[in-house]
Amino acid sequence: MEAETPQEKRAWPRKPMHGQGEVSATFSGGKSPVDMLDISAGGISFLSLSPCAKDSMWLVRFELGERTVRGVVCIAYCAKHSLTDAYRIGAAFRNLEKQYEDAINRYLKET
């Protein structure tokens, strides 16, 4: 996997977020914990102990305030983190339900 500079590819401003979430391959169903890093209207980034292939589709679940967000993401990049054994992964939301879009937009507007 090639290391990419995620900042150059971002279409939406991101806001830091903290907490754990989980991802699972769309067909296998095996869940893996991830550490959430940031979010935008278009996607998320997180740290994972396992790499994800670019353009692969994953199910994601994470807490945003008092709301649980669930959806499908497409992996945009995966790069080995320079300070840990984890991978920094960026993913774009795909067909996110309106209720989750609204929750994300509310979170992004908070100071």
N, CA, C and O atoms as CSV, one atom per row, in Angstrom:
chain,resi,resn,atom,element,x,y,z
A,1,MET,N,N,0.831,-1.180,0.000
A,1,MET,CA,C,0.000,0.000,0.000
A,1,MET,C,C,0.878,1.246,0.000
A,1,MET,O,O,1.855,1.337,0.743
A,2,GLU,N,N,0.519,2.181,-0.827
A,2,GLU,CA,C,1.284,3.405,-0.909
A,2,GLU,C,C,0.811,4.390,0.147
A,2,GLU,O,O,-0.381,4.479,0.441
A,3,ALA,N,N,1.746,5.118,0.706
A,3,ALA,CA,C,1.388,6.177,1.641
A,3,ALA,C,C,0.949,7.394,0.838
A,3,ALA,O,O,1.648,7.822,-0.081
A,4,GLU,N,N,-0.182,7.939,1.175
A,4,GLU,CA,C,-0.687,9.132,0.507
A,4,GLU,C,C,-0.812,10.242,1.533
A,4,GLU,O,O,-0.883,9.977,2.733
A,5,THR,N,N,-0.838,11.460,1.078
A,5,THR,CA,C,-1.055,12.575,1.982
A,5,THR,C,C,-2.532,12.900,1.978
A,5,THR,O,O,-3.025,13.512,1.031
A,6,PRO,N,N,-3.249,12.505,3.016
A,6,PRO,CA,C,-4.691,12.668,3.038
A,6,PRO,C,C,-5.149,14.123,2.980
A,6,PRO,O,O,-6.233,14.402,2.470
A,7,GLN,N,N,-4.344,15.056,3.494
A,7,GLN,CA,C,-4.753,16.451,3.506
A,7,GLN,C,C,-4.989,16.993,2.105
A,7,GLN,O,O,-5.851,17.854,1.926
A,8,GLU,N,N,-4.257,16.520,1.115
A,8,GLU,CA,C,-4.386,17.033,-0.236
A,8,GLU,C,C,-5.652,16.557,-0.939
A,8,GLU,O,O,-6.049,17.139,-1.949
A,9,LYS,N,N,-6.289,15.512,-0.424
A,9,LYS,CA,C,-7.437,14.926,-1.091
A,9,LYS,C,C,-8.764,15.268,-0.425
A,9,LYS,O,O,-9.812,14.854,-0.920
A,10,ARG,N,N,-8.755,15.999,0.663
A,10,ARG,CA,C,-9.977,16.274,1.403
A,10,ARG,C,C,-10.836,17.321,0.712
A,10,ARG,O,O,-10.368,18.410,0.378
A,11,ALA,N,N,-12.099,16.973,0.506
A,11,ALA,CA,C,-13.040,17.902,-0.100
A,11,ALA,C,C,-13.795,18.692,0.964
A,11,ALA,O,O,-14.316,19.768,0.671
A,12,TRP,N,N,-13.865,18.175,2.203
A,12,TRP,CA,C,-14.609,18.821,3.281
A,12,TRP,C,C,-13.698,19.033,4.486
A,12,TRP,O,O,-12.843,18.198,4.782
A,13,PRO,N,N,-13.889,20.164,5.183
A,13,PRO,CA,C,-13.119,20.376,6.420
A,13,PRO,C,C,-13.479,19.307,7.451
A,13,PRO,O,O,-14.633,18.890,7.550
A,14,ARG,N,N,-12.487,18.874,8.209
A,14,ARG,CA,C,-12.707,17.833,9.213
A,14,ARG,C,C,-12.646,18.420,10.607
A,14,ARG,O,O,-11.988,19.430,10.855
A,15,LYS,N,N,-13.353,17.757,11.510
A,15,LYS,CA,C,-13.361,18.150,12.912
A,15,LYS,C,C,-12.877,16.957,13.726
A,15,LYS,O,O,-13.329,15.832,13.513
A,16,PRO,N,N,-11.951,17.202,14.664
A,16,PRO,CA,C,-11.471,16.090,15.488
A,16,PRO,C,C,-12.618,15.452,16.272
A,16,PRO,O,O,-13.580,16.117,16.658
A,17,MET,N,N,-12.489,14.166,16.491
A,17,MET,CA,C,-13.422,13.447,17.354
A,17,MET,C,C,-12.635,12.371,18.082
A,17,MET,O,O,-11.574,11.947,17.625
A,18,HIS,N,N,-13.153,11.941,19.199
A,18,HIS,CA,C,-12.461,10.943,20.006
A,18,HIS,C,C,-13.430,9.827,20.352
A,18,HIS,O,O,-14.647,10.012,20.344
A,19,GLY,N,N,-12.885,8.702,20.647
A,19,GLY,CA,C,-13.712,7.576,21.042
A,19,GLY,C,C,-13.423,6.375,20.172
A,19,GLY,O,O,-12.625,6.418,19.236
A,20,GLN,N,N,-14.098,5.314,20.517
A,20,GLN,CA,C,-13.935,4.087,19.760
A,20,GLN,C,C,-15.122,3.866,18.851
A,20,GLN,O,O,-16.232,4.326,19.117
A,21,GLY,N,N,-14.868,3.168,17.797
A,21,GLY,CA,C,-15.906,2.732,16.884
A,21,GLY,C,C,-15.571,1.313,16.476
A,21,GLY,O,O,-14.691,0.676,17.055
A,22,GLU,N,N,-16.270,0.832,15.487
A,22,GLU,CA,C,-15.939,-0.487,14.960
A,22,GLU,C,C,-16.223,-0.520,13.474
A,22,GLU,O,O,-17.116,0.164,12.973
A,23,VAL,N,N,-15.448,-1.327,12.787
A,23,VAL,CA,C,-15.649,-1.546,11.362
A,23,VAL,C,C,-15.756,-3.041,11.124
A,23,VAL,O,O,-15.227,-3.855,11.881
A,24,SER,N,N,-16.454,-3.378,10.052
A,24,SER,CA,C,-16.522,-4.781,9.646
A,24,SER,C,C,-16.611,-4.835,8.134
A,24,SER,O,O,-17.235,-3.990,7.492
A,25,ALA,N,N,-15.967,-5.854,7.587
A,25,ALA,CA,C,-16.042,-6.052,6.145
A,25,ALA,C,C,-17.493,-6.325,5.786
A,25,ALA,O,O,-18.199,-7.001,6.535
A,26,THR,N,N,-17.938,-5.818,4.674
A,26,THR,CA,C,-19.356,-5.900,4.327
A,26,THR,C,C,-19.850,-7.328,4.187
A,26,THR,O,O,-21.044,-7.573,4.359
A,27,PHE,N,N,-18.977,-8.281,3.880
A,27,PHE,CA,C,-19.437,-9.655,3.696
A,27,PHE,C,C,-19.057,-10.589,4.839
A,27,PHE,O,O,-19.803,-11.521,5.141
A,28,SER,N,N,-17.912,-10.360,5.482
A,28,SER,CA,C,-17.464,-11.304,6.514
A,28,SER,C,C,-18.178,-11.099,7.841
A,28,SER,O,O,-18.424,-12.060,8.570
A,29,GLY,N,N,-18.512,-9.856,8.157
A,29,GLY,CA,C,-19.211,-9.568,9.403
A,29,GLY,C,C,-18.329,-9.536,10.627
A,29,GLY,O,O,-18.809,-9.159,11.696
A,30,GLY,N,N,-17.050,-9.914,10.532
A,30,GLY,CA,C,-16.150,-9.846,11.673
A,30,GLY,C,C,-15.869,-8.401,12.038
A,30,GLY,O,O,-15.436,-7.622,11.189
A,31,LYS,N,N,-16.111,-8.027,13.300
A,31,LYS,CA,C,-15.953,-6.637,13.723
A,31,LYS,C,C,-14.567,-6.387,14.293
A,31,LYS,O,O,-14.007,-7.232,14.991
A,32,SER,N,N,-14.016,-5.208,13.983
A,32,SER,CA,C,-12.718,-4.792,14.510
A,32,SER,C,C,-12.868,-3.431,15.168
A,32,SER,O,O,-13.486,-2.539,14.587
A,33,PRO,N,N,-12.319,-3.246,16.370
A,33,PRO,CA,C,-12.377,-1.931,17.010
A,33,PRO,C,C,-11.429,-0.948,16.327
A,33,PRO,O,O,-10.375,-1.338,15.826
A,34,VAL,N,N,-11.808,0.309,16.312
A,34,VAL,CA,C,-10.970,1.375,15.752
A,34,VAL,C,C,-11.032,2.580,16.675
A,34,VAL,O,O,-11.991,2.749,17.428
A,35,ASP,N,N,-10.006,3.415,16.613
A,35,ASP,CA,C,-9.972,4.672,17.348
A,35,ASP,C,C,-10.296,5.793,16.375
A,35,ASP,O,O,-9.576,6.009,15.400
A,36,MET,N,N,-11.381,6.502,16.643
A,36,MET,CA,C,-11.824,7.576,15.767
A,36,MET,C,C,-10.881,8.773,15.885
A,36,MET,O,O,-10.423,9.109,16.977
A,37,LEU,N,N,-10.594,9.417,14.738
A,37,LEU,CA,C,-9.702,10.573,14.714
A,37,LEU,C,C,-10.419,11.859,14.334
A,37,LEU,O,O,-10.327,12.856,15.050
A,38,ASP,N,N,-11.133,11.844,13.211
A,38,ASP,CA,C,-11.852,13.041,12.791
A,38,ASP,C,C,-12.991,12.672,11.853
A,38,ASP,O,O,-13.117,11.539,11.389
A,39,ILE,N,N,-13.822,13.694,11.595
A,39,ILE,CA,C,-15.032,13.482,10.795
A,39,ILE,C,C,-15.311,14.724,9.962
A,39,ILE,O,O,-14.955,15.838,10.348
A,40,SER,N,N,-15.946,14.525,8.824
A,40,SER,CA,C,-16.441,15.617,7.989
A,40,SER,C,C,-17.791,15.179,7.436
A,40,SER,O,O,-18.247,14.065,7.692
A,41,ALA,N,N,-18.413,16.056,6.689
A,41,ALA,CA,C,-19.688,15.690,6.064
A,41,ALA,C,C,-19.494,14.567,5.054
A,41,ALA,O,O,-20.447,13.858,4.730
A,42,GLY,N,N,-18.280,14.395,4.554
A,42,GLY,CA,C,-18.030,13.392,3.533
A,42,GLY,C,C,-17.397,12.099,4.006
A,42,GLY,O,O,-17.400,11.109,3.275
A,43,GLY,N,N,-16.843,12.087,5.237
A,43,GLY,CA,C,-16.192,10.866,5.674
A,43,GLY,C,C,-15.552,10.964,7.040
A,43,GLY,O,O,-15.767,11.921,7.783
A,44,ILE,N,N,-14.753,9.943,7.358
A,44,ILE,CA,C,-14.101,9.834,8.656
A,44,ILE,C,C,-12.666,9.355,8.473
A,44,ILE,O,O,-12.292,8.851,7.413
A,45,SER,N,N,-11.876,9.522,9.521
A,45,SER,CA,C,-10.584,8.847,9.580
A,45,SER,C,C,-10.465,8.208,10.950
A,45,SER,O,O,-11.019,8.688,11.939
A,46,PHE,N,N,-9.723,7.108,10.978
A,46,PHE,CA,C,-9.579,6.353,12.215
A,46,PHE,C,C,-8.280,5.570,12.188
A,46,PHE,O,O,-7.653,5.410,11.141
A,47,LEU,N,N,-7.884,5.086,13.361
A,47,LEU,CA,C,-6.728,4.211,13.488
A,47,LEU,C,C,-7.208,2.783,13.650
A,47,LEU,O,O,-8.154,2.516,14.391
A,48,SER,N,N,-6.557,1.875,12.960
A,48,SER,CA,C,-6.898,0.461,13.023
A,48,SER,C,C,-5.616,-0.358,13.126
A,48,SER,O,O,-4.594,0.010,12.547
A,49,LEU,N,N,-5.667,-1.461,13.856
A,49,LEU,CA,C,-4.502,-2.347,13.937
A,49,LEU,C,C,-4.317,-3.142,12.652
A,49,LEU,O,O,-3.246,-3.699,12.413
A,50,SER,N,N,-5.357,-3.198,11.825
A,50,SER,CA,C,-5.291,-3.934,10.561
A,50,SER,C,C,-5.442,-2.974,9.393
A,50,SER,O,O,-6.208,-2.014,9.482
A,51,PRO,N,N,-4.732,-3.211,8.307
A,51,PRO,CA,C,-4.887,-2.352,7.127
A,51,PRO,C,C,-6.207,-2.648,6.408
A,51,PRO,O,O,-6.795,-3.717,6.574
A,52,CYS,N,N,-6.650,-1.692,5.621
A,52,CYS,CA,C,-7.835,-1.848,4.772
A,52,CYS,C,C,-7.421,-1.522,3.342
A,52,CYS,O,O,-6.693,-0.557,3.112
A,53,ALA,N,N,-7.867,-2.299,2.406
A,53,ALA,CA,C,-7.521,-2.064,1.004
A,53,ALA,C,C,-8.254,-0.834,0.466
A,53,ALA,O,O,-9.436,-0.626,0.740
A,54,LYS,N,N,-7.531,-0.032,-0.300
A,54,LYS,CA,C,-8.139,1.138,-0.934
A,54,LYS,C,C,-9.310,0.685,-1.808
A,54,LYS,O,O,-9.234,-0.340,-2.485
A,55,ASP,N,N,-10.380,1.458,-1.782
A,55,ASP,CA,C,-11.611,1.236,-2.542
A,55,ASP,C,C,-12.461,0.078,-2.010
A,55,ASP,O,O,-13.489,-0.244,-2.605
A,56,SER,N,N,-12.056,-0.552,-0.908
A,56,SER,CA,C,-12.905,-1.604,-0.327
A,56,SER,C,C,-14.041,-0.959,0.468
A,56,SER,O,O,-13.915,0.165,0.954
A,57,MET,N,N,-15.130,-1.676,0.590
A,57,MET,CA,C,-16.316,-1.181,1.300
A,57,MET,C,C,-16.378,-1.825,2.681
A,57,MET,O,O,-16.163,-3.027,2.832
A,58,TRP,N,N,-16.676,-1.007,3.682
A,58,TRP,CA,C,-16.749,-1.469,5.067
A,58,TRP,C,C,-18.000,-0.907,5.725
A,58,TRP,O,O,-18.480,0.166,5.359
A,59,LEU,N,N,-18.513,-1.634,6.689
A,59,LEU,CA,C,-19.575,-1.131,7.553
A,59,LEU,C,C,-18.889,-0.454,8.731
A,59,LEU,O,O,-17.883,-0.949,9.238
A,60,VAL,N,N,-19.430,0.672,9.164
A,60,VAL,CA,C,-18.833,1.419,10.265
A,60,VAL,C,C,-19.910,1.751,11.291
A,60,VAL,O,O,-21.075,1.954,10.949
A,61,ARG,N,N,-19.498,1.802,12.544
A,61,ARG,CA,C,-20.385,2.186,13.642
A,61,ARG,C,C,-19.556,2.967,14.650
A,61,ARG,O,O,-18.475,2.528,15.040
A,62,PHE,N,N,-20.063,4.137,15.078
A,62,PHE,CA,C,-19.365,4.938,16.076
A,62,PHE,C,C,-20.358,5.850,16.774
A,62,PHE,O,O,-21.450,6.117,16.272
A,63,GLU,N,N,-19.951,6.320,17.943
A,63,GLU,CA,C,-20.777,7.234,18.728
A,63,GLU,C,C,-20.392,8.667,18.369
A,63,GLU,O,O,-19.215,9.004,18.251
A,64,LEU,N,N,-21.402,9.484,18.203
A,64,LEU,CA,C,-21.200,10.905,17.921
A,64,LEU,C,C,-22.100,11.661,18.876
A,64,LEU,O,O,-23.294,11.819,18.625
A,65,GLY,N,N,-21.520,12.129,19.974
A,65,GLY,CA,C,-22.347,12.708,21.024
A,65,GLY,C,C,-23.190,11.602,21.636
A,65,GLY,O,O,-22.662,10.575,22.063
A,66,GLU,N,N,-24.483,11.810,21.677
A,66,GLU,CA,C,-25.389,10.803,22.221
A,66,GLU,C,C,-26.006,9.935,21.136
A,66,GLU,O,O,-26.919,9.155,21.408
A,67,ARG,N,N,-25.527,10.061,19.940
A,67,ARG,CA,C,-26.088,9.350,18.788
A,67,ARG,C,C,-25.125,8.284,18.272
A,67,ARG,O,O,-23.920,8.518,18.184
A,68,THR,N,N,-25.657,7.125,17.934
A,68,THR,CA,C,-24.869,6.093,17.269
A,68,THR,C,C,-25.045,6.249,15.766
A,68,THR,O,O,-26.169,6.286,15.265
A,69,VAL,N,N,-23.939,6.341,15.055
A,69,VAL,CA,C,-23.966,6.483,13.603
A,69,VAL,C,C,-23.538,5.145,12.997
A,69,VAL,O,O,-22.543,4.550,13.412
A,70,ARG,N,N,-24.302,4.689,12.018
A,70,ARG,CA,C,-23.990,3.455,11.291
A,70,ARG,C,C,-24.061,3.741,9.795
A,70,ARG,O,O,-24.897,4.523,9.341
A,71,GLY,N,N,-23.183,3.104,9.042
A,71,GLY,CA,C,-23.244,3.299,7.599
A,71,GLY,C,C,-22.173,2.517,6.876
A,71,GLY,O,O,-21.442,1.719,7.462
A,72,VAL,N,N,-22.105,2.773,5.585
A,72,VAL,CA,C,-21.119,2.142,4.720
A,72,VAL,C,C,-20.108,3.201,4.319
A,72,VAL,O,O,-20.463,4.341,4.018
A,73,VAL,N,N,-18.836,2.802,4.322
A,73,VAL,CA,C,-17.768,3.695,3.871
A,73,VAL,C,C,-16.921,2.987,2.823
A,73,VAL,O,O,-16.830,1.760,2.786
A,74,CYS,N,N,-16.308,3.799,1.980
A,74,CYS,CA,C,-15.359,3.313,0.982
A,74,CYS,C,C,-13.980,3.832,1.394
A,74,CYS,O,O,-13.809,5.033,1.605
A,75,ILE,N,N,-13.009,2.949,1.507
A,75,ILE,CA,C,-11.674,3.329,1.967
A,75,ILE,C,C,-10.973,4.177,0.900
A,75,ILE,O,O,-10.809,3.751,-0.243
A,76,ALA,N,N,-10.568,5.377,1.297
A,76,ALA,CA,C,-9.894,6.309,0.390
A,76,ALA,C,C,-8.376,6.180,0.490
A,76,ALA,O,O,-7.676,6.318,-0.514
A,77,TYR,N,N,-7.862,5.916,1.687
A,77,TYR,CA,C,-6.428,5.727,1.869
A,77,TYR,C,C,-6.164,4.911,3.129
A,77,TYR,O,O,-6.988,4.857,4.041
A,78,CYS,N,N,-5.020,4.294,3.155
A,78,CYS,CA,C,-4.565,3.523,4.312
A,78,CYS,C,C,-3.057,3.676,4.371
A,78,CYS,O,O,-2.355,3.294,3.435
A,79,ALA,N,N,-2.555,4.233,5.465
A,79,ALA,CA,C,-1.122,4.461,5.601
A,79,ALA,C,C,-0.660,4.041,6.985
A,79,ALA,O,O,-1.352,4.275,7.976
A,80,LYS,N,N,0.494,3.431,7.050
A,80,LYS,CA,C,1.070,3.038,8.336
A,80,LYS,C,C,1.324,4.289,9.149
A,80,LYS,O,O,1.943,5.233,8.658
A,81,HIS,N,N,0.853,4.311,10.394
A,81,HIS,CA,C,1.052,5.453,11.281
A,81,HIS,C,C,2.522,5.502,11.685
A,81,HIS,O,O,3.121,4.467,11.976
A,82,SER,N,N,3.097,6.684,11.704
A,82,SER,CA,C,4.534,6.813,11.956
A,82,SER,C,C,4.921,6.593,13.419
A,82,SER,O,O,6.084,6.307,13.704
A,83,LEU,N,N,3.969,6.720,14.356
A,83,LEU,CA,C,4.314,6.621,15.771
A,83,LEU,C,C,3.766,5.375,16.462
A,83,LEU,O,O,4.108,5.114,17.616
A,84,THR,N,N,2.927,4.607,15.785
A,84,THR,CA,C,2.323,3.430,16.409
A,84,THR,C,C,2.373,2.251,15.441
A,84,THR,O,O,2.851,2.373,14.313
A,85,ASP,N,N,1.879,1.126,15.896
A,85,ASP,CA,C,1.776,-0.045,15.027
A,85,ASP,C,C,0.459,-0.052,14.249
A,85,ASP,O,O,0.133,-1.034,13.581
A,86,ALA,N,N,-0.285,1.027,14.335
A,86,ALA,CA,C,-1.605,1.100,13.702
A,86,ALA,C,C,-1.520,1.706,12.299
A,86,ALA,O,O,-0.473,2.192,11.869
A,87,TYR,N,N,-2.642,1.661,11.615
A,87,TYR,CA,C,-2.799,2.267,10.293
A,87,TYR,C,C,-3.786,3.409,10.397
A,87,TYR,O,O,-4.833,3.284,11.033
A,88,ARG,N,N,-3.449,4.530,9.765
A,88,ARG,CA,C,-4.387,5.650,9.670
A,88,ARG,C,C,-5.191,5.421,8.397
A,88,ARG,O,O,-4.629,5.271,7.311
A,89,ILE,N,N,-6.514,5.395,8.545
A,89,ILE,CA,C,-7.391,5.074,7.425
A,89,ILE,C,C,-8.398,6.202,7.236
A,89,ILE,O,O,-9.016,6.669,8.192
A,90,GLY,N,N,-8.549,6.623,6.006
A,90,GLY,CA,C,-9.555,7.618,5.639
A,90,GLY,C,C,-10.623,6.948,4.803
A,90,GLY,O,O,-10.324,6.138,3.926
A,91,ALA,N,N,-11.870,7.290,5.081
A,91,ALA,CA,C,-12.973,6.627,4.391
A,91,ALA,C,C,-14.076,7.625,4.070
A,91,ALA,O,O,-14.359,8.532,4.852
A,92,ALA,N,N,-14.691,7.443,2.915
A,92,ALA,CA,C,-15.789,8.307,2.463
A,92,ALA,C,C,-17.121,7.600,2.711
A,92,ALA,O,O,-17.270,6.410,2.436
A,93,PHE,N,N,-18.084,8.357,3.236
A,93,PHE,CA,C,-19.423,7.796,3.444
A,93,PHE,C,C,-20.068,7.477,2.100
A,93,PHE,O,O,-19.864,8.187,1.116
A,94,ARG,N,N,-20.847,6.402,2.072
A,94,ARG,CA,C,-21.607,6.007,0.886
A,94,ARG,C,C,-23.070,5.829,1.274
A,94,ARG,O,O,-23.397,5.006,2.129
A,95,ASN,N,N,-23.942,6.600,0.645
A,95,ASN,CA,C,-25.394,6.482,0.852
A,95,ASN,C,C,-25.778,6.506,2.321
A,95,ASN,O,O,-26.552,5.664,2.777
A,96,LEU,N,N,-25.241,7.465,3.063
A,96,LEU,CA,C,-25.531,7.602,4.477
A,96,LEU,C,C,-26.985,8.012,4.675
A,96,LEU,O,O,-27.487,8.895,3.979
A,97,GLU,N,N,-27.660,7.371,5.624
A,97,GLU,CA,C,-29.051,7.718,5.897
A,97,GLU,C,C,-29.142,9.160,6.385
A,97,GLU,O,O,-28.228,9.664,7.038
A,98,LYS,N,N,-30.246,9.813,6.064
A,98,LYS,CA,C,-30.437,11.233,6.397
A,98,LYS,C,C,-30.290,11.509,7.888
A,98,LYS,O,O,-29.700,12.518,8.274
A,99,GLN,N,N,-30.816,10.627,8.725
A,99,GLN,CA,C,-30.715,10.845,10.170
A,99,GLN,C,C,-29.256,10.928,10.623
A,99,GLN,O,O,-28.936,11.686,11.539
A,100,TYR,N,N,-28.372,10.159,9.990
A,100,TYR,CA,C,-26.959,10.188,10.341
A,100,TYR,C,C,-26.268,11.405,9.738
A,100,TYR,O,O,-25.399,12.002,10.373
A,101,GLU,N,N,-26.646,11.775,8.526
A,101,GLU,CA,C,-26.122,13.012,7.929
A,101,GLU,C,C,-26.452,14.200,8.817
A,101,GLU,O,O,-25.599,15.050,9.074
A,102,ASP,N,N,-27.698,14.254,9.286
A,102,ASP,CA,C,-28.127,15.356,10.158
A,102,ASP,C,C,-27.323,15.382,11.453
A,102,ASP,O,O,-26.912,16.453,11.901
A,103,ALA,N,N,-27.093,14.217,12.059
A,103,ALA,CA,C,-26.317,14.140,13.300
A,103,ALA,C,C,-24.892,14.625,13.073
A,103,ALA,O,O,-24.341,15.345,13.906
A,104,ILE,N,N,-24.294,14.240,11.959
A,104,ILE,CA,C,-22.934,14.664,11.643
A,104,ILE,C,C,-22.886,16.167,11.420
A,104,ILE,O,O,-21.986,16.834,11.929
A,105,ASN,N,N,-23.836,16.712,10.669
A,105,ASN,CA,C,-23.867,18.155,10.425
A,105,ASN,C,C,-24.048,18.946,11.714
A,105,ASN,O,O,-23.444,20.006,11.876
A,106,ARG,N,N,-24.868,18.447,12.630
A,106,ARG,CA,C,-25.024,19.119,13.936
A,106,ARG,C,C,-23.696,19.111,14.696
A,106,ARG,O,O,-23.292,20.123,15.269
A,107,TYR,N,N,-23.034,17.974,14.694
A,107,TYR,CA,C,-21.739,17.864,15.370
A,107,TYR,C,C,-20.715,18.836,14.772
A,107,TYR,O,O,-19.968,19.481,15.508
A,108,LEU,N,N,-20.684,18.937,13.469
A,108,LEU,CA,C,-19.717,19.812,12.795
A,108,LEU,C,C,-19.971,21.281,13.100
A,108,LEU,O,O,-19.033,22.078,13.092
A,109,LYS,N,N,-21.211,21.655,13.366
A,109,LYS,CA,C,-21.549,23.054,13.652
A,109,LYS,C,C,-21.269,23.446,15.102
A,109,LYS,O,O,-21.171,24.631,15.417
A,110,GLU,N,N,-21.137,22.435,15.999
A,110,GLU,CA,C,-20.827,22.718,17.398
A,110,GLU,C,C,-19.425,23.289,17.497
A,110,GLU,O,O,-18.548,22.957,16.700
A,111,THR,N,N,-19.221,24.160,18.492
A,111,THR,CA,C,-17.871,24.727,18.679
A,111,THR,C,C,-17.064,23.927,19.647
A,111,THR,O,O,-15.911,24.265,19.917
